[in-house]
Amino acid sequence: MENKSPNALPDIRHTLVFNAPIQKVWDAVATSEGIAAWFMPNNFEPVAGFEFHVDAGPFGKAPCKVLEIDPPNRLLFQWTDDWTITFELKALEEKTEFTLIHSGWDADKMTGFGQTHTMIRGTMDQGWAGLVQKLGSYVEA
């Protein structure tokens, strides 16, 4: 979902290659238990159109909705009203290339917590960098 706003900010994008087969990585990003192990507690189900929540601790339960699911290569979900999160997986023999894309950034938008997207984008970028590394540790264990 391309952001066409004149004040769109670049997507957050992180790509890493994990020393794990694609099905193991898919199970970590497309099951409730897997997502909870490296990201946040949730009630996710891998069904297009399914509405779920991730528990963001002090920020409360964030509403999400599965927009697209293509096992074991792609999962796309809406995160709050602001963003779209995409997990892309590509098999590389016994390894998996994993890309996270966090899109929907707009300099004109405020989050539900009154912060501008511009203010929090850098923090979220750093947060995702750490989470993708945590995912790698989880699937390589």
C-alpha atoms as one frame of an Amber mdcrd trajectory, in Angstrom:
protein
   0.000   0.000   0.000   1.837   3.007  -1.278   1.446   6.195   0.748   0.555
   8.934  -1.760   0.406  11.824   0.729   2.602  14.795  -0.246   4.061  14.577
   3.273   4.697  10.847   3.227   7.770   9.706   5.131   9.861   6.740   3.937
   8.855   3.242   4.981  10.852   1.585   7.729  12.533  -1.435   6.160  14.776
  -4.063   7.751  16.134  -7.129   5.935  18.167  -9.907   7.543  19.111 -13.426
   6.483  18.369 -16.018   9.154  20.088 -19.379   9.432  16.714 -21.149   9.576
  14.389 -22.755   7.010  11.506 -20.648   5.690   8.792 -22.714   7.422  10.392
 -22.121  10.834  10.543 -18.367  10.182   6.967 -18.379   8.859   5.767 -20.110
  12.032   7.492 -17.376  14.057   5.780 -14.523  12.177   2.390 -16.044  11.297
   1.247 -17.769  14.515   0.101 -16.169  17.754   2.725 -18.087  19.771   5.501
 -17.186  17.356   4.626 -13.477  17.295   4.431 -13.405  21.105   7.931 -14.918
  21.379   9.687 -11.990  19.669   7.190  -9.135  19.235   4.140  -8.724  21.508
   1.422 -10.798  23.163  -1.504 -11.085  20.748  -4.576 -13.023  19.640  -3.499
 -13.285  15.985  -4.979 -15.875  13.643  -3.552 -16.415  10.118  -6.793 -15.624
   8.269  -7.319 -12.732   5.814  -9.750 -10.232   7.350  -9.168 -11.480  10.919
  -9.166  -8.650  13.475  -6.759  -9.070  16.371  -4.851  -7.072  18.993  -1.209
  -6.813  19.951  -0.574  -5.911  23.578   1.741  -2.908  23.509   2.123  -2.774
  27.287   1.863   0.829  28.477   0.335   1.805  25.116  -2.515  -0.682  25.548
  -3.926  -3.194  23.105  -3.443  -2.026  19.510  -6.125  -3.085  17.009  -4.841
  -4.913  13.940  -6.347  -6.657  10.933  -4.857  -9.268   8.596  -4.944  -7.729
   5.102  -3.095 -10.384   3.103  -1.612 -13.776   3.865   0.398 -15.873   1.406
   2.132 -18.731   3.304   5.086 -18.973   3.676   6.117 -15.811   1.815   4.069
 -12.781   2.827   1.906 -11.472   5.640   0.452  -7.971   5.636  -1.567  -6.464
   8.470  -3.025  -3.117   9.452  -1.627  -1.860  12.795  -3.935   0.750  14.346
  -5.390   3.244  11.879  -1.925   4.523  11.007   0.279   1.783   9.650   0.682
  -1.338   7.581   3.208  -4.005   8.594   4.504  -6.440   5.962   6.611  -9.533
   6.600   8.245 -10.875   3.423  10.111 -14.191   3.443  12.285 -15.682   0.714
  13.842 -19.144   0.909  17.614 -19.239   0.294  18.328 -22.995   0.430  18.404
 -23.714   4.204  18.312 -20.021   5.117  15.574 -17.395   4.931  15.743 -13.768
   3.884  13.284 -11.840   6.052  12.148  -8.286   5.318   9.977  -6.192   7.579
   8.276  -3.143   6.061   6.468  -0.643   8.289   4.568   1.745   6.005   1.970
   4.476   6.335   4.224   7.197   7.740   2.898  10.708   7.166   4.358  13.946
   8.543   0.808  15.330   8.863  -0.472  12.486  11.051  -0.593  12.132  14.814
  -0.771   8.812  16.649  -3.556   8.080  19.107  -1.106   9.193  21.776  -0.689
  12.678  20.362   2.781  12.173  18.879   3.493  13.115  15.292   4.687  10.370
  12.961   7.833  12.463  12.417   8.551  12.409  16.177   8.277   8.656  16.627
   9.503   7.263  13.313  13.169   7.096  14.398  12.281   5.406  17.679  10.115
   2.864  15.879  12.891   2.253  13.313  15.361   1.448  16.117  12.736  -0.676
  17.846  12.140  -2.742  14.713  15.889  -3.212  14.207  16.078  -4.799  17.661
  12.922  -6.857  17.150  14.109  -8.286  13.826  17.368  -9.313  15.546  15.314
 -10.881  18.361  13.298 -12.780  15.728  16.585 -14.044  14.253  17.790 -15.286
  17.640  14.434 -16.999  18.178  14.373 -18.853  14.825  18.073 -19.750  14.936
  17.851 -21.240  18.454
